[in-house]
């Protein structure tokens, strides 16, 4: 919470943003020089003394020409990065005294930045893959596979133990994807997108997984049989359990169309769980990457 004590003005937030975006000093986007006139008094802009062009520190980021102040953005990013339970748009709209649609749109942009940053990385080495199903079961229908709940493929990497600790394994990183159904084509497409070639995949033996061997992956042929799935696949099942608690506790009545965005948020925080002191700066940096979607499109 020390960060919130420092986040006390627009000027402080702007200087912090500039330091994160240009750690070696602000540089003109047109000529590359670092010679600027003082900030304009009524605009968040600096004029380059060399080419006379104006530099807007927020240009090309999710913050540019949006309705929220930098302080509001920073507070949202702080909670999104650090609160494991997640925060709702309703709560933030009340605390930051803004409309619900604006708060919701700001959170969606942050989630998009999270997803974009995680999409740049692939899981490698040893990976467990399984499925989970989100939503209320249809009355009279079975649970799990065959249900009408929304299927999600989950992959979690792990590091096998060595030497005297051969039986100990360490959970690594995770990927999640909402899909229409669980079939061979879907599993292969998911694996190609999120796994590094040559990765070893541990599954529960469902018939859709052995086909991964035809696409450059190693499949650990160790079916569940009489073993309990959470014993054979401890890492992915622990992750799924925590993820479901997050979805149920934070997002009651979550629409299927928005499910992937909330899963991306959970996955992003999980993948950075060991970098507590860097959480805010890392998410702020992700939000500084180019944003293609207009702010207005999120509020329509």
N, C-alpha and C positions, 0 to 999 in steps of 0.2 A: 504493500500500500504506500510505500515511500514515494513511488512515482506520482501518485495522485497529489501529494503535497507540493511537488514541483510544477505540476501542470496547472498553473494558476492564471495564465494569460495567453492571448493569441500570439503575442510576440515571442513568448517562450516556446510555444508549439512550433511556430514557423522556423525559429532558429534550430530547434531540435530536428525538424524534418530536413532542413538543409544539410545539417551535419551527417545525418544518416544517408541521405541521397548522394552527397558529395563529400565523403570522408577526407578527401585531399583538397577540399576547397571548391566552392561553387564555380562551375565552368560554363561559358556561353555555349548554347546548343548549336549556334550557327558558325562561329569562328573558332571556338575552342579556347578562347582567352579567358583570363580570370580577373579582368580589370573592369570593375563595375562602379557606377555612381551610387550614392546612397539610395536606399529604398524610397520609392515614391510614397508620399505621405498618406494618400487615400486609396492606393491600390497595392496589392501584393505583387509588386513588380520591381525589377532592377534593370537599369539600362547599361548595356555594354559600352564602355568608352571607346572600344576599338571599332566595332561595326555598327554601333548605334541601335542595334536591335534590343528588344525588351525580353527579359527572361522572367517567366512566371514559375516559381519553384514548384507549384502544384500541377503545372501543365503536363498532360499525358498520364496523370495518375487518377485514382478513384476520387480524389479530393477536389479536382478542378471543377469549378462552376456548379457545385452542389449546394444544397440548402443548409447543410449543417456547418457549424463553425469548426475550426481545427480542434478546439478544445473538446467539442462534442465527439468528433471523430476519434480523437486520441483516447478518450475515456471508454468509448465503445471497443476500440481495439484492445485496450488493456484488459477489459473483462472477457472479451472473446478469447484472448490468448491465455489467460490465467485461470479462469473459473471452469473447473472440470464439469460442473453441472450444466454449463451453458447459461446464457441469459436471453430473456424474451424481449421482443420488440415492445411489448406493452409495458414491461417494467422500465426499460430504458426511456421510452417516450415520456413516462411520468417523471422519472428522475431528472431527465435533461430538459424537460418542459418543451417538447416538440410534438408534432402530430404523429399519430401512430403510423400512417403511410410513409412518412419521411424516415422514421426510425427503422421501419421494416425494410425499406429500400436500402438504407445504409448498411444494415446487417447483411442483406443479400449480396451487396458488393464485397463486403469483407469475406463472406463465405466463398465467393467466386475467386477471390485472390488466394484463399487457402487452397482451393482445389487446383488452381493453375500452378501454384508452387509445387504441390505434391505430385502433380502429373509429370513433372520434369525428372522424377526419380523412379527407378525400377527396383523391385525386390530381387535379391540374388542369393545364391548358396542353397540353403535348405528352407523349404516353405511348406506350411500346412495350408490346405484349402478345404473349406467346407461351405455349407449354405446356412443361412438363417432366414426366417420368414417373419415379416413385420405386419402388424395389423390385427384386428379382431377376427377370430375365426368365424366363418359362415356357419349359421346354425345347422346342425345335422351333418356337417362335413368333418373329415378327419383332420388331425393336427399334422404339422410338418409337411413332408413331401406329399403332393396330391391335394393340398389345401388351396383355397382361393386367396390366401394371404399373399403379400408381395414378396417374391423371392429376392434375396441378396446374396451374391457370391462374396466370400471373405477369404483373403489370403494373409497369413501372418508368417514372417520370416523368423528363423530361430538359429542360434549358434549351438551346435552340438558340443557336449562336454569332451574333454580330452584328459589323458593320463589318469590320475587317481580320481578325478571328477568326471569320468566318462559318462556316467548316467545323468549328470546335471546338464540341463539345456537352458539357454538364456533367450528370452523373447526379444525379437528385434523390432521390425516395422510392419505396418499393415496397409492393405488396400481393400476398398469395398466398392461394389458396383450393383446397383439396382438393375434387374433384368426381367424379361417377360416370362422366361421359363428356364429350367435347368436341363440343358441338353448338350450333346457333344460339341456342336458348332459354337454355342455360347461359351462353354468352358474354354475351348481352344482360343477363341477370340480374346477372352479376358486374360488368359495366360500370356498370349503374345503381347498384349498391351502393357501388362504390369510386371512381368517377370523377365529377368535377364536370361538370354539363351544359355542352355546347359544347367539351369536350376534343377534341383531335386525336389519333387513334389510328393508330399505325404498326404494321402487322402483316406477316406473310409472305405474305399473299394467300390464305390458306385460305378456302374458300367461306363459312365461318360468320361472317366479320368484316364484309363489306360491309353486312350487315343493321343494323349499328350506326347507319348514317346515318338510319334510320327512327325512331331513338329519341333524337335530339338530339345526336348525336356526329358529328364529322368523321372520315371514314376516309381515311387516306393510301393511295391505291391504288398501291402500289409492290410488286408481287409479287416473290418471290425469283428465279424463273426460273433463270438460270444463275449468279446470284450466290450466294455462300455466306450462309447465314442469319446467321452471327455478324458478317458485314460489314454486312448490311442492318439488323440489330437488335443493335448492339454492346452497349448498356446492359443490356438484359434478359438477353442471353446471358452476359455477365460475371457478373451477379447469380446466374443459375441455376447457373453453374459453382461459385461460392463457396458457394451454398446446398447443393448436392449434397455438396461436401467436408465441410461442417458435419454434415450428416445421417449420412454414412458414417463420419466420424471420431468422432462423439459418441454416436450412437444405433444401434449394431449390432442388427439384428433388430427394428427399430422396427415395432410393430403399426400397421396402417392406421388404427385407431380413435384412435390418439394422434398421428398424423402432423401434423394441423392445429396442435396445441398447440406442437410443436417448430418448425414453420414460423413461427408467431406470434412465438415467442421470437427466432428469427433475424431476422425482419423488424423487430421492435421495436428491436433493437440497431443494425441497419443504418440505420434511419431517424434514429438519434441519434448516428451515428458521428462527427459533427463537434462534439459537445458533451461532450468527455471530462470536463471538470471538473464537469459537472452530472449525470452519469449516475446516481450513487447517489441524489441528492436527487429527481430526476425519477421514478425507479422507486419510491422510497419514497412519494412523493406519490400515484402510481398505486395503490399498495397500501393507501393510506388511504381510498380511495373505498369506498362501501358494497359489501359482499360479500353476495350473496344465497344462495350455496350453503353449507350447514352443513359444518364441517370433517369431521365423521364420515362424510358422504356420499362424501368422496373416498377414504376408507380401506376402504370396503366392498368 
